[in-house]
Amino acid sequence: MSESVREVLRMLRVVLADDENKVILLMQKLIDWEALGYEIAGTANDGLRALELVREKQPHLLITDVRMPGCDGIELIQRAKALQPKLHFIVISGYRKFEYAQNALKYGVEDYLLKPLKQEELTGILLRLKEKMGQEAALEFQLKKSGEHQQELLLDALLGTVERGTSFLSAGQANGEYGFHFGNGTYVAAVIRVDVPDAESYQDGYRILLRHALEIVRRESGLLTEEYAASLGKAGISVLLYLRAYQAVEVTQYFTKIRKEIENQRDLFWNVQTTICLGSRKDSLEQAGESMREALWLCRDRLCRPQSWRDAAQEMPDLARRYQMDASRKKSFQVAAECLDEVRFVQELEESCQTVEALPDLNGQMVEDWFRQVLEACLYGMRQSGETEAPLEEEMEERFWHCTDIAAVYRLLRQGIQAEIRRLKEEKSLREMRPITEAKHYIQQHYQEALRLEDVSSAVGFNATYFSTLFKKETGQNFMDYLTELRINKAKELLCGEELSVQDVAEQVGYRDLKYFSRLFKKLTGVSPSDYKKLYK
């Protein structure tokens, strides 16, 4: 059994409903709910609030008094059963009249308890129900996960048709392939975008927020229609609704409630902003790709016109209006990236951004076009000087959807590409330094010999002329100055000892001509080898 199924079995949700607060408090205190594998999802003092909790919390068990204000216990059971057919009930009452129990049992109530409540009776019922509900919950969980997977597959296929610009499957094909029950009616696609400030700095919290948002969308979608699909993608939460009879007011209320509930998830982020983007209504599933294309366009357009509600039925997206970068500008980006020239890249980016911002009727799709063309040109240029990080393009495109305006897109391009240029420059420097490091190691081992530039360049596999230039660039010294400095420093170490003569020291550091060694030593240190030796005696 998987950990996720064990989690379902471990904790079953229960709602407590009674018009007397003291009875609810007694039930909460009377039982060690957690030890029995239950969690109290909510409490209510009237039937209408209890119904709201059933709708919101999707409990496994409802414990309710028979007589409740708003709607009594029997009516509450009927209406709750309609909302959640698999919900279990325990009825409690202060009345010893059998007709109450008969009416309750008619609706599938598990048991009937009289007040005052007794701990052992309630505990016994809960233990008996635990196994039964746990098995049902595990099966329901597996079915739910299977259904959610089919929703994800369907929406992946739908988004694929959007990218390719092709028609989607027919209702019959989708039913056969993915197990849905689509038919005649209205189809509408939507994208729900959840934005929070600095989401990338709090990725774990943001992922939890999105998971909660998806749960809200699926719960409310199930209340609106029997057939829907919802999944999480890089653009946000994608939704496909199938409605036999489309009611505009009902759909608006559905999305409004979703937006409010998502924005109320303030335990992780205070400033949650939700954008609802609806595509146009279609009368066949084959056209659902067009509806999704419009919804995605409206979602992108929040970069230019931030609004919480966008509807293609009220503002038809201008899908044909796109942005194409000038060829000379594209070439400039390529050259700056190939040369790993940060200053030139930033200058080109600033000028290009200003040009785009000045375009009349700029829309979000055009901003994305600009983003992609800058990214592609720079990646092409950088690949000419070294391999770019494989996931860079994918990461940048995913991070694009976290941007809420063109200024954020500019910052993303600047920071992302600058970071990659710096990485490539460092990598290039290390590549160039490697032969110099090897050359220094070779010189350290052979400085006592009659060492020539050609010997060292040959040892590290380079042309002598190129190696000389590279050596000067990386060390700041030409080869002979470096070798001389190394030999004289070694000579200093040897002269500090007492056992070697100046002649011996000269020969050990590679000089056979004592006069030449003495003259060179004095030139670099200011004193003769003999005087230097006396200083350290």
Secondary structure, 3 states (H helix, E strand, C coil): CCHHHHHHHHCEEEEEECCCHHHHHHHHHHCCHHHHCEEEEEEECCHHHHHHHHHHHCCCEEEEECCCCCCCHHHHHHHHHHHCCCCEEEEEECCCCHHHHHHHHHCCCCEEEECCCCHHHHHHHHHHHHHHHHHHHHHHHHHHHHHHHHHHHHHHHHHHHHHHCCCCCCHHHHHHHHCCCCCCCEEEEEEEEEECCCHHHHHHHHHHHHHHHHHHHHHHHHHHCCEEEEEEECCEEEEEEEECCCCHHHHHHHHHHHHHHHHCCCCCCCCCEEEEEECCCECCHHHHHHHHHHHHHHHHHHHCCCCCEEECCCCCCCCCCCCCCCHHHHHHHHHHHHCCCHHHHHHHHHHHHHHHHCCCCCCHHHHHHHHHHHHHHHHHHHHCCCCCCCCHHHHHHHHHCCCCCHHHHHHHHHHHHHHHHHHHHHHHHHHHHHHHHHHHHHHHHHCCCCCCHHHHHHHCCCCHHHHHHHHHHHHCCCHHHHHHHHHHHHHHHHHCCCCCCHHHHHHHCCCCCHHHHHHHHHHHHCCCHHHHHHHCC
